[in-house]
């Protein structure tokens, strides 16, 4: 009903706008006196967290991309190897699980059958399990040793938006907690990362202010048949999430690639007029990666690609080569994905709208897939 949408024309439009709150509410109460406090994990005990040798993240769809983003952060902060695996692949390949493996499941609904079965399997094999979930009392948290809830609020639109940024937020809090327990992050570094995290809601508000420009772009591109997305480091999962959103919402063929992989294949797809979104890492935060991605942009532009760059405010290096530049506020490298994903969500949503499609309930999809 219209009232449930709070005046918005669709749940998705409402949920996209709620992203600053989704992040703020997920952080709320979890940073106390400069430390991360996650009471839900206390049952697990600090010595258990200290003893973990490996983390396996399991999830499906957008939640899996949240896991891929968090892998970079958790490895950097806590110095633990993290692998991310699709739930339905994990269970059927005889994975190596030991008592010092922590299995972290991510699920907005907490009911995705593929993920539930993977969690049960992991427990049977003796691994510790924690779940990141947006739905109180759902099945997956009940089947896990501990749960860290995201507080994005109910997500109704089938394709996930605000739950994604909340998942990354919860995983980052967990990663920072883990780093402290394991002594891999000093006071100053922790304070810096926490300040970055706490600044995300306001920055998300700023990104959302660019939405009209992104909408215009989507309307111009309503007849597009294929869109490519490139990203590197934490921008890589964002490229894949941008492609997934476009498939789900606008039924357009889309693929996300690691920018470094371009020359190993995908560049063959570039022909004149091909739209390519490029998630550009910050020149300040990623001094080594930024020029590599800019040179990727040059390479595809030289072959006629139409380049839409998502780049940090003030990054002038992209200007000579990009057809369009969508700006995101300055943030630490690990926090850029929380911002860069927003214009990609808005683009897919607006393209869906421009095509007259039902943005909340795309064809053939279900909000939570409760069959294997
Ligand atoms: C479905 C939805 C996706 C979602 C995925 C995982 O396929 O259409 O938007 O990312 O399930 O859902 P979960 O509830 O486990 O996060």
Boltz pocket constraint, residues with backbone or C-beta under 6 A from the ligand:
constraints:
  - pocket:
      binder: B
      contacts: [[A, 60], [A, 61], [A, 62], [A, 63], [A, 106], [A, 107], [A, 108], [A, 109], [A, 110], [A, 111], [A, 112], [A, 115], [A, 158], [A, 159], [A, 160], [A, 365], [A, 366], [A, 367], [A, 368], [A, 369]]
      max_distance: 6.0
